[in-house]
Structure formats: C-alpha cells, structure tokens
C-alpha cells in the first residue's frame, strides 16, 4: 500500500468480503495520531495469530512468537509514513521469503502482517470488524452496532454458506460479473 500511495499519510484497508456501515474517513482521522510507533489500528483478537504451524517441515518446533493479542488483517487503518520509516514492507517480504524455507504459516497475507506488527498496534472498538460467523454468539456486539460487517473465512453469503444473508442481499447485483447478459445473441 505504501508504494501505491507514496504521498498519503494514512489509509484504510478493507477486505472485499465486507459491508461498511459507518464513516471510515472519520475513523482514519481519529486514529494513529499520538507520538507512538504504532503502524496499524485494528480490532484486537485476544489470542495468538491464526494460521501458524507449530513445527517446521522437518518436525522441529518453532520458537514462541510471543504474541498473545493479534488482529484480523481484513480491516485496519494504517499510518503509511510510519510504515515507510519502519520499513514494514521489507520486513513482511523478508518473512514471506523465510516462510518458503521454514514454513512458519499458511493463509496468505494475514500471518506475515500480524507477525511483523506483533502486539504493537492501536486497538479499535469491536464494531470496526464485526465477524459475521461469530456475531450471534457475542454479548458485547450486535449487528446494529457494527460499523463493518466482515464475512472472514470461507463461509460467504454469496457462496450459499454464510450467515446473515439478509445483511448482504441489499448489495447484491444480479449478473454484475457478466456485462454481456443483456439478452442479445452474440454474432457468430
């Protein structure tokens, strides 16, 4: 992101499997403003990162990463000036290259970002990344309170297996993926 937005100080990453219900501009303006070193502002997950292997491909155990509070990389604000200063892209790239050799993690971009940032992130309220697969089980969050609805993981309403289809249906566009679906026959 820092390479594509070289003159931007702060931005927000929002996965495509989300619905945004609140003003993200206001959020970005109000986070990562202190003198701290935090690069990311995200909703905390009070557990170690997911997708990590316990042993390398030869069965040797990995050291503990020391991360007890992580975050989901599907929704986060980022301070791009700090990102550049701390060379976060280089650190992530190095970790991804080491992962080829040692196989620390699976699951794409989530683990390298979380492992690089560690616990050094500003914590956002839960409403900014309401995971649809678990929202019904929570006592501290409702659909009405959520600012970002996030269908993280493999279950998606458009795939026929995600929860809260009723939240997603108003945004569904029929035949959006096929611009030629106008009813006319193609010329042979």
VOGU-723662 format. One record per atom (N, C-alpha, C, CB): z, y, x. Coordinates in steps of 0.001 Angstrom, whole numbers, plus 500000, padded with zeros to 6 digits. Last residue first. Glycine has a CB too. Layout:
BEGIN
ZYX
...
This chain:
BEGIN
465300485457477900
465054484324478796
464022484641479824
464629483115478023
467857487758477021
466428487472477183
466245486360478196
465651488737477624
470680486814475057
470131487258476318
468655486897476374
470897486638477501
471462488001471768
470988486923472623
470472487517473930
469881486095471914
474366489826470811
472919489749471043
472607488608472003
472377491091471603
477133489987470675
476427489276469609
474950489145469813
476659489944468335
478482490951472773
478193491909471697
477366491281470576
477457493123472259
479576490035475264
479907489386473987
479683490365472827
481384488880473994
479346491067477766
478100490726477078
478341490104475699
477286489771477931
481875491380478848
481228492563478283
479924492255477558
480964493557479369
484500489510478808
483072489246478677
482365490434478031
482834487972477855
487165490183478803
486635489618480032
485133489386479984
487329488331480333
487691490994476235
487701492006477288
487077491478478575
489128492476477555
487839489472473892
486609489447474683
486547490518475763
485434489600473780
490415491465472501
489500490332472357
488272490535473229
489086490146470883
493219492494474078
491890492959473700
490974491743473661
491351494053474698
496670492990473572
495585492040473785
494278492620473274
495886490701473093
498778494519472847
498000494983474005
496807494082474302
498890495063475232
500114493226470786
499538494549470521
498656495079471662
500649495533470257
501010490757472153
499833490793471274
499287492192470982
500169490135469983
503471491023473518
502226491126474257
501008491342473346
502030489882475086
505444490624471679
505505491834472501
504182492092473201
506626491722473533
504853488137470607
504795489314469727
504850490634470496
505937489267468728
505451486343472610
504050486631472351
503908487904471517
503382485448471640
507906485471473833
507712486804473255
506244487225473172
508472487819474063
507087483252476548
507959483733475473
507553485142475050
509439483714475921
504058481389477151
505049482402477485
505862482835476288
504383483592478092
501913479723476735
503207479106477014
504299480118477378
503058478112478130
499385480781476475
499872479954475382
501247479356475618
498912478865475128
498533482604478209
498250481214478566
498757480250477514
498868480878479908
499520484913477271
498072484752477169
497641483355477597
497359485803478017
502233484641477969
501839484550476565
500334484357476384
502280485791475830
503026482433480674
502434483702480232
502030483586478763
501198484083481114
504749480905483194
504648480982481727
504195482369481290
506003480638481068
505067481071486011
503831480509485455
503675480655483933
503758479066485807
506551484293486927
506439482839486929
505193482368486206
507663482219486297
507265487007484667
507202486435486018
507155484915485926
508418486893486875
506563489082482671
506376487647482491
506206487009483866
505145487343481573
508476491816481985
507805491115483081
507774489609482808
508515491405484427
508662494996480730
508705493588480337
507880492823481364
508157493365478863
510430497779481545
509300496966481991
509558495524481566
509096497072483546
512559498677480002
511508499622480379
510250498909480863
512015500564481462
514610497396477390
513761497153478560
512724498251478762
513063495815478425
515990497616475046
516465498384476200
515503498340477382
517814497871476634
514734495817473349
514693497241473004
515103498114474189
515608497524471807
515404493361474438
514012493817474503
513904495317474245
513154493052473492
518523493751476218
517746493378475039
516310493864475239
518373493980473728
521210492770478330
519863493324478191
519233492836476897
518982492939479398
523542491353478719
523510492729479212
522141493399479069
523926492753480654
523285488777478037
524131489571477157
524069491048477519
525571489077477220
520435486653478124
521252487707478727
522077488426477667
520367488711479477
518653484936477010
519921484367477462
520884485428477993
519664483332478534
516359486367476580
517114485915475408
518492485359475772
516323484858474664
515300486721479152
515914487861478464
516754487437477255
514836488834478016
513925484854480637
515389484729480552
516051485817479710
515977484754481936
511226485384480557
511629483979480427
513137483828480261
511167483187481643
510969488122481007
510814487617479643
511267486172479490
509377487738479214
512919490227482815
512163488976482894
512160488307481531
512758488027483969
512706493484483257
513259492546482283
512394491295482266
513341493186480862
513064495717485176
512345494464485432
512967493387484549
512406494058486959
514498497897484326
513235498148485013
512514496885485464
513480499016486196
516955497112483302
515895497456482345
514529497652483010
516273498717481595
518747496936485427
518067495728484959
516886496038484042
519049494833484235
518453499758487641
519011499099486447
518128497928486010
519158500116485284
518012499166491195
517614499772489926
518336499076488776
516076499693489733
519289499662494407
519310498830493208
518985499649491957
520675498157493055
517548499931497407
518277500643496356
518178499835495067
517714502092496154
518020497577500073
517193498204499048
518095498898498033
516279497158498351
518684495518502147
518617496962502355
517636497608501369
518201497274503806
518703492842502242
519571493457501226
519547494980501308
521008492957501383
515300492411503165
516661491877503117
517453492502501978
517379492117504449
512753493105503915
513638494159503424
515090493698503433
513230494586502011
511785490553504717
511682491718505604
512656492809505196
510255492269505601
512255488911502517
512867488576503802
512826489759504774
512161487369504421
510695490221500567
512138490111500379
512835489799501709
512462489022499335
508116489900501695
508650491237501405
510168491187501300
508043491798500098
507860487082501911
507823487932503106
508358489344502864
506409488019503622
508294486127499096
509231485877500195
509081486804501405
509074484478500649
505956487357497612
507379487561497287
508300487312498490
507785486641496136
503355486556498266
503880487815498809
505363488049498547
503111488953498241
503377482992498134
502643484225498384
503423485401498933
502027484639497164
504919480540497907
504876481551496838
504320482914497267
506253481746496293
507080479412500545
505870479256499732
505838480460498784
505857477864498933
508414479571503929
508378479848502499
507050479448501885
508642481315502242
508264478713506569
509541479209506046
509560479242504519
509824480602506594
506409477366508451
506514477085507013
507909477435506474
506200475600506736
505723477731511113
507019477130510803
507232476777509334
508092478051511230
503041478723511167
503506477740512151
504755477001511674
503792478428513483
502864480455509037
501800479448509234
502279478333510157
500525480107509820
504994482153509497
505099481177508406
504017480106508519
504998481883507043
504050483855511423
505033482839511829
505179481756510762
506401483493512102
502426485399509706
501808484603510773
502763483520511284
501378485514511936
504392486560508105
503366485716507486
502670484843508535
502329486588506747
505760488065510040
506450486977509345
505440486018508704
507405487544508271
503753489909510718
504309489010511732
504995487805511088
505302489764512626
503443491205508218
502315490491508820
502811489483509869
501322491494509464
505970492381507992
505529491393506996
504385490556507563
505084492095505679
505903494123510204
506938493087510114
506542491983509137
508274493706509686
503738495781509510
503674494963510724
504693493823510678
503914495833511968
504809496984507198
503575496174507112
503451495263508328
502323497088507002
507003498405508247
507238497258507362
505992496380507255
507664497739505963
507646500480510082
506571499513510351
506739498225509535
506531499177511845
509291502536509565
509937501271509920
508933500145510195
510877500849508810
507398504492508877
508304504715510008
508927503410510495
509404505702509618
506245503343506545
505438503550507749
506332503700508984
504540504796507587
508493503360504872
507757502108505106
506963502222506402
506806501782503911
509039506077504741
509995505190505422
509337503862505775
511237504947504539
506732506786503290
506995507394504600
507976506528505393
507556508836504434
506987505307500911
505938504949501860
506125505603503228
504594505332501300
509255503880499129
509201505128499899
508231504863501044
510646505581500431
508637502332496031
508594502251497491
508491503651498083
507406501375497960
509830500395493308
509414501694493834
509494501600495344
510306502873493279
508706497342491745
509553498082492676
508954499452492989
509750497282493970
508099494277490514
508298495653490052
509223496333491055
508898495702488583
507844491901491874
506851492222490856
506938493640490324
506982491279489729
509734490955493617
508748491899494134
507653492237493128
508125491344495380
513059490783492827
511752490270492456
510728491335492843
511679489921490919
515594490525495397
514918491216494295
513603490521494003
514681492715494631
518902489538496439
517488489763496698
516888490565495540
516736488413496889
521815488898497966
521283489709496872
519848490052497223
522141491007496632
522104487392500225
522760486907499009
522315487682497770
524273487003499159
520817486507503201
520513487357502044
521132486727500808
518968487544501860
520807484990505529
521891485938505296
521665486881504131
522113486734506513
519175482970506285
518598484316506347
519662485389506087
517452484452505328
520257480356508310
520508481097507079
519950482509507241
522035481131506739
517667478578510083
518930479321510026
519051480044508681
519022480338511202
516306475448508943
516156476866509278
517518477528509299
515222477581508275
516398472119510294
516894473145509367
516630474555509888
518392472957509125
513561470056510758
514624470833511396
515102471939510452
514131471438512737
511366468767509702
512685468387509209
513849469130509851
512876466941509411
508958469724510369
509420468585511164
510816468130510748
509414468944512644
508563471961508866
507718470811508549
508067469572509367
506273471165508770
512016473050508390
510631473241508797
509837471960508543
510549473650510288
514110473345505446
513770472734506740
512329473050507096
513991471201506707
514217474803503150
515480474610503878
515230474059505283
516409473657503097
511945477368502113
512214475985502487
513529475922503250
511054475401503338
512015479667499428
512244479372500834
512469477876501037
513444480171501362
511791480448496771
510574480040497464
510754479721498930
509564481093497333
514043483277496388
513435482020495946
512217481706496814
513032482097494446
516872484678498147
515458484683497745
514963483299497317
514596485198498889
520193484258496687
519246484287497810
517806484275497301
519486483087498754
521273486444494001
521135485124494608
520190485260495800
520602484062493571
521053488542491997
522266488197492720
522269486742493175
523474488467491858
518607490767492230
518787489387491806
519954488882492653
517453488499491993
518158494214491304
518736493152492128
518743491795491431
520145493520492520
515190495984491020
516274495368490258
516848494224491101
515770494850488853
514575498369493672
514205497248492811
515435496757492058
513575496098493639
513166500323496068
514136500378494965
513678499322493968
514224501839494296
512691500251499621
512386499725498290
513520500067497329
512159498191498339
513760501311501859
512320501453501681
511931501145500241
511562500532502648
516663502912503047
516039502010502077
514570502353501882
516776502073500735
518086504516504664
516917503889505282
516162503009504297
517339503065506489
519343507625503231
519377506223503636
518067505759504235
519725505356502463
519557510087502162
519296510024503596
519258508597504119
520340510807504344
517937509811498905
519031510065499835
518587509999501283
520143509080499604
515885508995497252
515943510403497639
517019510717498670
516169511241496430
515289506678495811
514981506747497243
514966508180497761
513640506092497520
514468508090492571
514988507039493459
514582507317494896
514479505647493022
513244509946490900
514711509931490979
515296508837491863
515270509785489618
510482509609490843
511036510903491293
512528510825491591
510789511975490238
510331507087489697
509954507257491108
510502508573491656
508416507214491268
511134507717487019
511898506787487857
511599507033489333
511572505322487482
509078509439486221
510453509930486270
511325509025487138
511038510028484852
506985507614486291
506952508797487157
508358509359487316
505999509878486583
507477505787484311
507697505371485688
507670506547486653
506660504355486093
508804505905481246
508129506801482181
508436506406483627
508550508260481926
508477502683479586
509185503914479940
508375504699480973
510602503595480488
507125500302479273
507536501000478058
508225502346478335
508462500114477260
504689498153480457
505556499273480815
505835500096479563
504908500155481928
504416494776480830
504151495864479888
505174496945480209
504243495386478363
502922492512483249
503995493364482720
503479494243481594
504596494236483834
501318491257485172
501895490484484065
503096491215483454
502321489082484554
500615492816487320
499742492859486143
500290492065484964
498375492337486503
503431494550488824
502533493404488651
501721493541487366
503333492089488635
503694497592490278
503977496918489014
502956495803488860
503928497915487795
505005499800492595
504230498576492423
504671497937491111
504423497589493638
504870503247493119
505495502150492406
504511500995492311
505964502595491002
505644505617495760
504756504989494781
505537503889494072
503460504414495463
505884508485497909
506492507411497119
505487506903496097
507788507902496414
504010509952499508
505379509708499966
506019508525499237
506229510961499768
500674509721500577
501607509621499458
502980509249499990
501120508581498411
498674509558502381
499304510872502211
500300510894501055
498240511932501985
497662506925502340
498213507473503576
498945508807503426
497123507639504555
497313504504500625
497868505781500164
498481506526501358
498939505554499042
496481502266501927
495624502781500866
496063504157500383
495605501816499706
498580501769503681
497255502035504228
496315502648503192
496655500754504772
500727501208501986
500805502379502859
499443502742503440
501797502129503988
500000498812500829
500000500000500000
500000501257500877
501215499995499055
